């Protein structure tokens, strides 16, 4: 199976390219509870939409989460994942 070469940023993306192919593939390790909750959220969000022309996937929600994380990057402090989570979610700036 041969893959179509990805266009370089200055070439743009052809109109007939599926949207998911315009994204960079990456890998993340998630906890089982996160995977389950993400799938449940995706199902709920997808079911409650009135316009269902765009497919909502777990990756859709992960991209939204990354956007939210980057928007709030200044709040992330701490030395461990738990400390950083607390600082981000609770606004705790101390350790």
Beta strands, then each sheet from edge to edge (+ up, - down):
end
